Amino acid sequence: MQSRRGLWGLIVVAGVLALAACTGAPQDEESDDAGPFAVGPFWVHITAELGESQADLERANQERREAAIATCMTEVGFEYFPDSQAEVVDAAPSLEQWEEDLRAWGWGYFTRINDSTPTDLPEKSEQEKYYESLSPGAQAEYEAAFIGERDPTTGEPVPGQEGCIHLAFFTEDPDAPDTQFADLLEEFRGAWEVAEQDQELIATRERYRTCMTQAGFPGIRLDAAELLEERMLEEFPDMSFAHNDPRLPELAEWETRLANTHLDCADETGVFEATTKANAKVEREIMERRAEEVEAYVAALREQAAG
C-alpha cells in the first residue's frame, strides 16, 4: 500500500503535466531582470493579446484532458473521476519567495522527505477513495494504466506503454492551434538552444561555472541542479529511498549548500539576466521573421477560446 503522500503524488501527476503543456507562464510584461522566471517577448505577446480569454482557453483544454483520461481509464476497466474544478494555475512563486525557499530547502530532493504531514494534504478526492478501495494488485494495474511504463534510463515513456495521462496530454488534436502552428511553436520553444550560442552568455556561463568550481562544485554545464540529479543517481540508482535512510542528513546539508552557492554565483555573475537577454533577442528575431504566422496563431487561439 502506498503512503498517503505517495498516492497524492500519483493523483496530481496530471496537474504537473498540465503545466508542462502550457505554452507559457502568465506574466504582464517582458522583463530582462526576472531571474529564472523571465518570460520572453513571444509569450508576453500571446498573453497580452488573449487577455482574459487565455484563462478560458486553458480551462477548456484542462477539461478536455480530464475527459480524455476518464475515457482511457474506463476502456481498460477502471474508474476515473474528472476534476470538475480543475484549473491551470501559475505554479511559479515570486522571485523573492523562490530564492528564500531555495536557500532554505534546496530543490527538495533530500530536504523535504518528512515535510508533508496528514494536515498538509487536501481532503481525499473521490479518485483517491476509489484507488484505495482497490486491492494491491489492482492498484499496481491502475498505476500502469494511469501513468504507463517509463524507460528507467531516459525517463521517457516506453512506446506503446504511455499510459492514459500521457495520451491525454500529448495526443495531437489536428484542429488545435498548437497543432496547426507546431513548426512555429517548436522554433520558439527551441529559442533557448540558439541563445546558448550568444557570445556574451557563453562568457557569463563560464564565469558562473568558475565560481561554482572554486566553491567546490565542479562539473556543471548549464545549471547546478545537474549535480543534484547526478548525486541522486549515484546514491540511489533506482531513484527511491527510505525516509529514515542514514545518508539523508548529510545529503540534505549538501543540497542546501549547493543551492546557496548556486544563487550566490548567479548573483555575482549575472547569469540569470544574461540568459534572459539572450533568449529575448532570439525570440524577437523569430517574431520579426515570422510575424504573419504569429498573428495567425493568435487569431486561431482567439477563435478556439470563443468556442
N, C-alpha and C positions, 0 to 999 in steps of 0.2 A: 504493500500500500504506500502510495506516495504521501509525503508530508503535505499539510495544508499549503505551505509556501510553494512546494514543488508543483502541486496541482494548479495553484493560481498562476504560476508561470506558464503552464501549458495552456490555460484558457486565454490568457492575454497575448499569446503569440500573434494572433490576428491583428491586434492593435499595433504591435511593433511593425508588422508588415504594411499596415495601412500608412504609417508614417513614412516608411521607405518608398511606398508607391506614389506619394505626393510629388507634384512637380517642383515644389519649393516651399520653404518655410515662410509664413507671412511676415512681412516687415514693411513699414510705411515708406521708408526711403533708403536709397543706396547709401552705404557707408564705407569709407576706407579705413575705419578705425573700430570695427565691430568684433575684433578678435576672431575666434573660431566660428562665430555665428553670423559672419558677414554674408549678406545676400547680394548677389551680383545684379547688374542693371537689367538683364533679361527677366529675371524672376520678379524684380521690383516692378517692372513694366507690366507684367501679367497681372500682378496683384492690384496695381493701380487701375488698370483697365477694367478688370472684372468687378472690383468693389465688393459689395455685399453678396453679389451673386456667386462669388467664389465659395463661400461657405455652403450655399445651397448645392452647388455642384459637387463639392466634396462629400456632403451628407448623402446625396443621391448615389454617388459612387460607393460609399460605405454600405448603404442599404443593399445595393446590388451585390456586393461581395458577400454580405451576410447571407442573402438568399441563395447565392451560388454554393456557399459552404453547406447550408442546410440541405439543398438538393443532393449534393455529392454524398454527404454522410448518410442520408436516407437510402440512397441507392446501394450502399454497402451494408445496410442493416442496422444503422444506429440513428438515434435521435439527435437533433441539434436545434437549439432554441436561439433564433436570431436575436441580437440585442436591439430592441426597438428604440433604445435611446442612444445608439452608437453615434458618436460624433468624432470627426477628425479634429484634434486639438494641437496647439503649438506645444511640442514637447520640450522646447528649449527654454531654460530659465534665463534670467537676466545674466549678463556677463559677470556682474559682481557676485551673484549667487553661485554661478558656476565655478568661479575661481575659489570662492570660500569653501564650497563643498569639495573641490578637487584637492585643495591644500589639506583639508581635514581627513578626507576619506580616500583619496586617490580615485581610481576608476571603479572601485568596488569589487575587484576580483577576489581579494583576500581580506578586505577590511569590513565587509558588511555581512559576514557569514551568519552572525547571530543577531542581526539588526532588526529583523522582522519578527514581531510577536503577534499572537492572535488578535490583539486590539488594533494592530496596524492594518489589518486586512479588511476589505469590504465584506458586507454580508454575503453569504453564499448565494450564487445565482442558481436559477433552475438548471442551467447546464452543469454546474458543479455538483448539484444534488444528484442529477441523473448519472454523472460519471461515477460518483462514489457509491451508487447503488449497484454498479456492475461488479462482477467477480474479478479477481486479479487478472485472470486470463483474458476476460473481455476488456478490461481496462487497457491491457497491452495491445489488443487488436484495435481498440478505439484510437489509441495514440498513433499506431501505424497508419490508420486511415486518415486521421486528422492532420498529422504532421508529415507523414511519409518517411522514407528512408533517405539518409544523407551519407555521402561518401565521407568516412572518418578522416581522410587525408585532406580533402579540399573543403569539406563542409557544405558542398553543393548537393542539391537533390539528385538522387540516382534516377536516370531516365526511366520513365515508366513507373516509378515509385514515388512520385512527387508529393502525394497527399492532397487532401481537399483544400487546405489553406493555400498552398502554392498554386493549385489550379484556379482557384477563385481570384487570386490577386494577379496572376501573370498570364492567364489565357487572354489573348487579344480579342477585343471587340472590333471587328472590321470597320464599324461605323463611328467609333470613338475618335475624337480629335487627336488623342495621343497616338493612335494607330496610323491615322491619315498623315500625320506630320512626324512620324517616327524618326525619319532621317534628320529633320531639323532639330528635334529634341536630343537626339544622340550626339549631335555636334556640340550643343550647349552643355550637355552633361559631361562631355569629354574635354571641355574647355580647360579644366584644371591641369590635364596632362600636357596640353600645349603651353599653358602658363609656366609649367615647371622648367621650360627651356629659356625663360626670361633670364638674362644675364644678371640683373640686379637680384632676382630671387635666388638664383644659384649661389651667388656670393653670400647672401644673407643666410641661407640654409647652411652653408659651410661654416659660417661664424657660430651659428646655433649648435651644430654638431661638435665643433671645437669646444664650446662652452660646456656641453654635456659630457664630453670625454674628459675634460680637465676635472670635472666634478665626480668622475668615477662611473660614468655611464656611456661607454663607447658602443659603436656598432649600430647607431641609428641611421636610417635612410631618410625618412621624412618626419616621423613623429615618435615621441617617447613611448607611446603605447605599444609599439612594435616590440620593445624589450619586455614589456609585461606579458604579451602573448607568448613570447619565446620562453619566459620563465615558467609560465603556466604549463606549457607542453613539456618542459624539462622536468618539473616537479611532479606533474600529474598527467602522464601521456594520454590517459583515457578521459581527461577533462572533468573528472569527478573526484571528490574527496569528502571525508567525514568532517562534520562541523567542529569536532574536537581534535583534529589532526595536530600533533605537536609542532609541526612546521609552520602553522599559520601565524603565530605571533611575530616570528622573525620576518615572514613574508609580508605581513601587513605593514610592519615598520619599513621594510624595503620599498613597498609600493608607495607609501606616503612620502618617503624621501625622494623617490623618483618623480612623483607628481610636483613636489615643491621645487625641485631643481629644474624641471621642465618649464614651469611658469616663470621662474627667475631668469632662466636663459632666454625664454621667449621675450620677456620684457627688456632684457639687456640688448638683444639683437634686433628687435622689431620684426621677428619672423611672421607673426600674425598679420601685421599691417602690410608687409611686403607680399605675402601670399594673396591677400585681398586685392591689392593694387594690380598685381599681375593677372589675376583671374578676371577682374573687371575690364582690363584692357582687351583681353581676348574676346570676352562676351560682347563688348561694344563693336569690335570689328565684325563679328558674326552678324550682329543686328543690322549694321550698315549694309553688309554684303547681301543679306537675305531679308531685307526689310519687308518686301511684299509677302513673303511666306510668314513672317512673324505676325503681320496684321491679319492675314488669313487664318492663322491659328487662333488668334484672339477672337475673331469673328465666329469661328467654329465652337469655341468654348462658350461664348455668349449664347449661341443657338442651343447648345446642349443644356446649359443652365436654365434656359427658358422652357425647356421641356418639349 
